[in-house]
Amino acid sequence: MNLNLNYTKRGSILDTVGIMLGVVVLTLSMLLGNAFYNEVKNTGVLQENNVTAPILESADFYFSNTADNLVLALWIGLVIAAVISAILSRANALFLYISILVSLILIPVAAFISNWYSEFSASSEFLGFISLYPKTNFIFAHMPLLTLCTIFIIIICLFAVNRGGGGGREF
């Protein structure tokens, strides 16, 4: 994410917004896809018989398992990408205060997303299969804490790297 405040920033604290939005969109599409699949399966269109029943059961397991692992991989991958770009970018010392102020805004946003997911997953349409996604449930239940840890790591990587001037190696 590129926020142009008289200089371009990669690895800024706003990458956390992209991480949260990516995970929310993926989770929402995953849950809606599972709801659509269950509706099609329950209408009798696929007519379960002795041949298709085991295939549908394995499809249920693999869909939920793969989607759950995909949400976890997306979260971890985007955090790693944000940390690497934070290490490789130069930042003015004044940007530390801006990063802290933006992080104070992102923590309540993460709490809102966490509460939204708990309300969304408690609805009657999703209650039957929400237990199939333990990793996604963990990520959303602990979204404020995970966001705080991500912000903390990005701030450390953004400002703790020796940028030269002290005899160290410059990037």
C-alpha positions in Angstrom: 0.0 0.0 0.0 1.4 3.3 -1.0 0.5 6.5 1.0 2.2 9.5 -0.6 2.9 12.0 2.2 5.6 13.9 0.4 7.6 10.6 0.1 6.6 7.1 -0.8 6.3 4.5 2.0 6.5 0.8 1.6 6.0 -1.3 4.7 4.1 1.4 6.5 1.6 0.7 9.2 -1.1 1.0 6.7 -0.1 -2.4 5.3 -2.0 -3.7 8.4 -5.2 -2.3 6.9 -4.5 -4.3 3.7 -3.9 -7.4 5.7 -7.1 -7.1 7.7 -9.2 -6.3 4.6 -7.7 -9.2 2.7 -8.5 -11.7 5.5 -12.0 -10.3 5.9 -12.8 -10.5 2.1 -11.4 -14.0 1.9 -13.3 -15.2 5.0 -16.5 -13.6 3.8 -16.2 -15.3 0.4 -15.3 -18.6 2.0 -18.3 -18.6 4.4 -20.7 -17.5 1.6 -19.3 -20.2 -0.7 -19.8 -22.8 2.0 -23.4 -21.6 2.6 -24.1 -21.7 -1.2 -22.6 -25.2 -1.4 -24.7 -26.4 1.5 -27.9 -25.0 -0.1 -27.2 -26.8 -3.3 -26.4 -30.0 -1.5 -29.5 -29.8 0.6 -31.9 -29.1 -2.3 -31.4 -32.6 -3.7 -29.9 -31.4 -6.9 -26.8 -33.6 -6.3 -29.0 -36.5 -5.2 -27.0 -38.3 -2.7 -26.8 -42.1 -3.3 -24.3 -44.7 -2.4 -21.8 -43.4 -5.0 -22.0 -39.6 -4.4 -22.3 -39.6 -0.6 -18.7 -40.4 0.2 -17.5 -37.9 -2.5 -19.7 -35.1 -1.0 -18.5 -35.9 2.6 -14.8 -35.7 1.4 -15.6 -32.5 -0.5 -17.1 -31.0 2.7 -13.9 -31.8 4.6 -11.4 -30.7 2.0 -13.3 -27.4 1.2 -13.4 -26.3 4.8 -9.8 -27.5 5.6 -8.4 -25.9 2.5 -10.2 -22.6 3.0 -9.2 -22.5 6.7 -5.6 -23.1 5.8 -5.8 -20.4 3.1 -7.0 -17.8 5.6 -4.1 -18.7 7.9 -1.6 -18.6 5.0 -2.9 -15.3 3.8 -2.5 -13.7 7.3 1.0 -15.0 7.8 2.1 -14.3 4.2 0.9 -10.7 4.3 2.5 -10.1 7.7 5.8 -11.4 6.3 5.5 -9.3 3.2 4.8 -6.2 5.3 7.8 -6.9 7.6 10.2 -7.4 4.7 9.0 -4.2 3.0 9.4 -2.4 6.3 13.0 -3.6 6.6 13.8 -2.5 3.1 12.2 1.0 3.2 13.6 4.2 4.6 11.5 6.2 7.1 11.8 9.6 8.6 11.9 9.6 12.4 8.7 11.8 12.4 6.9 8.9 10.8 7.2 7.0 14.1 4.6 9.3 15.7 2.3 9.0 12.7 2.6 5.2 12.9 1.7 5.2 16.5 -1.3 7.5 15.9 -2.5 5.3 13.0 -2.0 2.2 15.2 -4.3 3.7 17.8 -7.0 3.9 15.1 -6.4 0.4 13.8 -6.8 -1.4 17.2 -10.5 -0.3 17.5 -11.1 -1.2 13.8 -9.7 -4.7 14.5 -12.0 -5.0 17.5 -14.9 -4.0 15.3 -14.0 -6.6 12.7 -13.7 -9.2 15.5 -17.1 -8.4 16.9 -18.6 -8.3 13.4 -17.3 -11.8 12.7 -18.6 -13.1 15.9 -22.1 -11.7 15.1 -21.9 -12.8 11.5 -20.8 -16.4 12.4 -23.5 -16.6 15.1 -26.3 -16.1 12.5 -28.5 -19.1 11.8 -27.2 -19.6 8.2 -23.6 -20.1 9.3 -24.0 -21.7 12.7 -24.0 -25.2 11.4 -20.6 -25.2 9.8 -18.7 -22.4 11.5 -17.0 -25.0 13.7 -15.3 -26.4 10.6 -13.0 -23.3 10.6 -11.0 -23.4 13.8 -8.0 -21.3 12.5 -10.3 -18.7 11.0 -12.2 -18.5 14.2 -9.0 -18.1 16.2 -7.7 -15.3 13.9 -10.9 -13.4 14.2 -11.4 -14.0 17.9 -7.9 -12.6 18.5 -7.8 -10.0 15.7 -7.0 -7.0 18.0 -4.1 -8.8 19.6 -2.8 -10.1 16.3 -3.1 -6.6 14.8 -1.3 -5.1 17.7 1.5 -7.6 17.4 1.7 -7.0 13.6 1.9 -3.2 14.1 4.5 -3.6 16.8 6.7 -5.8 14.6 6.3 -3.4 11.6 7.2 -0.4 13.7 10.3 -2.1 15.1 11.4 -3.2 11.6 10.7 0.2 10.1 12.7 2.2 12.6 15.2 -0.2 14.2 17.3 -0.9 11.1 20.5 1.0 11.0 20.2 3.4 8.1 23.8 4.5 8.0 25.5 7.4 9.7 26.7 5.2 12.5 29.2 3.3 10.5 26.7 0.6 9.7 25.7 -0.8 6.4 23.2 1.3 4.3 20.4 -0.2 2.3 
